[in-house]
Each structure stands twice: as C-alpha cells, then as structure tokens.
Amino acid sequence: MESTFDKIYDVVSQIPKGKVATYGLVAKLAGNPRWARVVGYALHNNPDRSKIPCHRVVNREGKVAKAFVFGGENEQIRLLQNEGVAVIDGKVDLEKYLWNVGVIL
C-alpha cells in the first residue's frame, strides 16, 4: 500500500518545469485537502530531489519557503528562476505560474 508521503511525492514529481503548485493543491491531488502541512513535512524529507522537485511547491499566496530544506529561500528562488518562473519579493504570480492540472492525474 502506498504511503501518504509516497502519494505526495508522486504528485510533486508531476509538476512541470516552469510551473508551481501550492501545498494545498498537492494535498488535494494526493488524496486529502487537509494534508497541506503534511506536504511540508514530506518535502522536508524528500529522498530524491532530482525526481521530486520540491522547489516547485509554494504556499497559497505564492510565497517561497523561508526554510527551504535544500539551501533556504534563496536556493528555491534560484531553482525556480532557472526554470523561467519569475519570483518577485519572494513571491510567484500564481495566476501565471500555477500548474493547470487538467486531466494529468
């Protein structure tokens, strides 16, 4: 049986380059809209950041994580900008960059 973290990692691994998802969206897609905080815990325990791009997950306001586990907020900003996502004052424009899930999952 797939664990909660595995479900979260599966969703995050599908976020395309140049897009972001919120903790809440990942939680909902993983099976429970109340798991937003659990998504944060899972991403802090990310076993393979090359396959699970946790830098593409932001909060509901589009803000990057102050304590991004792989080098702090500046590293998350750098990774997003390298993928073409504009980050202004630590925030991503969700209207422009939010992952349009459609029927992918």
Residue, then its C-alpha position, 0 to 999 in steps of 0.5 A: m500500500e502506498s504511503t501518504f508521503d509516497k502519494i505526495y511525492d508522486v504528485v510533486s514529481q508531476i509538476p512541470k518545469g516552469k510551473v508551481a503548485t501550492y501545498g494545498l493543491v498537492a494535498k488535494l491531488a494526493g488524496n486529502p485537502r487537509w494534508a497541506r502541512v503534511v506536504g511540508y513535512a514530506l518535502h522536508n524529507n524528500p529522498d530524491r530531489s532530482k525526481i521530486p522537485c520540491h522547489r516547485v511547491v509554494n504556499r497559497e499566496g505564492k510565497v517561497a519557503k523561508a526554510f527551504v530544506f535544500g539551501g533556504e529561500n534563496e536556493q528555491i528562488r534560484l531553482l525556480q528562476n532557472e526554470g523561467v518562473a519569475v519570483i518577485d519579493g519572494k513571491v510567484d504570480l500564481e495566476k501565471y505560474l500555477w500548474n493547470v492540472g487538467v486531466i494529468l492525474 
